[in-house]
C-alpha cells in the first residue's frame, strides 16, 4: 500500500513535471515568435523612417508617390544612401566652384593691378 502510494505520488509528480515542461516549451516558443515579430516591426519602422526622410528631402508629398513606384523597387534605405552620396558630390562640387571663383577673383585683381602699373 505504501509502495502504491509512493508510485502514485511519483506518477503525479512526473505528470506535473511533463505538464510544466510543456507549458515552458509553449512559453519559449511564444517568446521566440514575439521576438520575430519585434524584429519585423523594427525593420518596418526603419523603412517608414526612411520613407519619411525621403518625403522631407523632397519637400512635398505631392511629387512623391511611394518609394517603390518611381524607382524600380529600390528600398527607401537605398534611396537615402543614393541621396546622401549625391549630397556629398554636390558639396564637393560647390567647394570646387567656390575655389574657382576665388581664383578668378584673385586673377582679375592681379590683372587690374598689372593694367594700372602699365598705364603709369
C-alpha positions in Angstrom: 0.0 0.0 0.0 2.8 2.3 0.8 4.5 1.3 -2.4 1.3 2.1 -4.3 1.0 5.5 -2.6 4.6 6.4 -3.4 4.2 5.1 -7.0 1.0 7.2 -7.4 2.8 10.2 -6.0 5.8 9.7 -8.3 3.4 9.3 -11.3 1.7 12.5 -10.2 5.0 14.4 -10.0 6.1 13.0 -13.4 2.8 14.2 -14.9 3.2 17.5 -13.2 6.8 17.9 -14.5 5.7 16.9 -18.0 2.9 19.4 -17.9 5.2 22.1 -16.5 7.7 21.3 -19.3 5.0 21.6 -22.0 3.9 24.9 -20.5 7.5 26.2 -20.5 8.1 24.9 -24.0 5.0 26.7 -25.3 6.0 29.9 -23.4 9.5 29.7 -25.0 8.1 29.2 -28.5 5.7 32.1 -27.9 8.7 34.3 -26.8 10.6 33.3 -29.9 7.7 34.2 -32.1 7.3 37.6 -30.4 11.0 38.2 -31.0 10.5 37.6 -34.7 7.5 39.9 -34.7 9.5 42.6 -32.9 12.4 42.3 -35.4 9.9 42.6 -38.3 8.4 45.6 -36.8 11.8 47.2 -36.3 12.6 46.6 -40.0 9.2 48.1 -41.0 9.8 51.1 -38.7 13.2 51.7 -40.3 11.7 51.6 -43.7 9.0 54.0 -42.7 11.6 56.4 -41.2 13.5 56.2 -44.4 10.3 57.0 -46.3 9.6 60.0 -44.1 13.1 61.2 -44.7 12.6 60.9 -48.4 9.4 62.9 -48.1 11.2 65.5 -46.1 14.0 65.7 -48.7 11.5 66.1 -51.5 9.9 68.9 -49.5 6.4 68.0 -50.7 4.4 64.8 -50.7 2.7 65.9 -53.9 5.7 64.9 -56.0 6.3 61.7 -54.1 4.1 58.7 -54.6 5.9 55.8 -52.9 9.5 54.7 -52.7 8.7 51.7 -54.9 6.6 53.4 -57.6 9.2 55.6 -59.3 12.5 53.9 -58.7 12.0 50.4 -59.9 11.6 48.9 -56.5 14.6 50.4 -54.7 14.2 50.5 -50.9 13.9 53.8 -49.1 17.1 53.0 -47.3 18.9 52.5 -50.7 17.4 55.7 -52.0 18.5 57.6 -48.9 22.1 56.3 -49.4 22.0 57.5 -53.0 20.6 60.9 -51.9 23.4 61.1 -49.3 26.0 60.2 -51.9 24.6 62.9 -54.3 24.7 65.4 -51.5 28.4 64.6 -50.9 29.1 65.1 -54.6 27.1 68.3 -54.6 29.1 69.6 -51.6 32.4 68.7 -53.3 31.4 70.5 -56.5 30.2 73.5 -54.5 33.6 73.8 -52.8 35.3 73.5 -56.2 33.1 76.3 -57.6 34.0 78.5 -54.6 37.7 77.8 -55.1 37.4 78.6 -58.8 35.5 81.8 -58.1 38.2 82.8 -55.6 40.9 82.1 -58.1 39.1 84.0 -60.8 38.6 87.0 -58.5 42.3 87.0 -57.5 43.4 86.7 -61.1 41.1 89.6 -62.1 42.6 91.7 -59.2 46.1 90.9 -60.4 45.2 91.7 -64.0 43.7 95.0 -62.9 46.8 95.9 -60.8 49.1 95.0 -63.8 46.9 97.1 -66.1 47.2 100.0 -63.7 51.0 99.6 -63.4 51.5 99.5 -67.2 49.2 102.6 -67.6 51.6 104.7 -65.4 
